[in-house]
Amino acid sequence: MAERKTSQPPQDAAQKEVQKAVDKAEERGFLGVEVDPTPDSHYTVAGVLEGKPTPETDAGHAREVRQQLDDAARKS
């Protein structure tokens, strides 16, 4: 007997929690295409001491990186 497929999966509490975690991870850029135009030198001790921005430490820089990635995706 074939399984019946529904148009929308059930939304029980466990699924909602998982979806919430995935949405949060995607929003922060943890999932998806692994691309970060931030130079590697910004992630070094010297870069940190100089105050060079990274998406993880600077919300403004994170927005710029996200915008660059969105723009690049639209061109593809």
Buried (B, 14 or more C-beta within 10 A) or exposed (E): EEEEEEEEEEEEEEEEEEEEEEEEEEEEBEEEEEEBEBEEEBBEEEBEEEEBBBBBEBEEBBEBBBEBBEEEEEEE
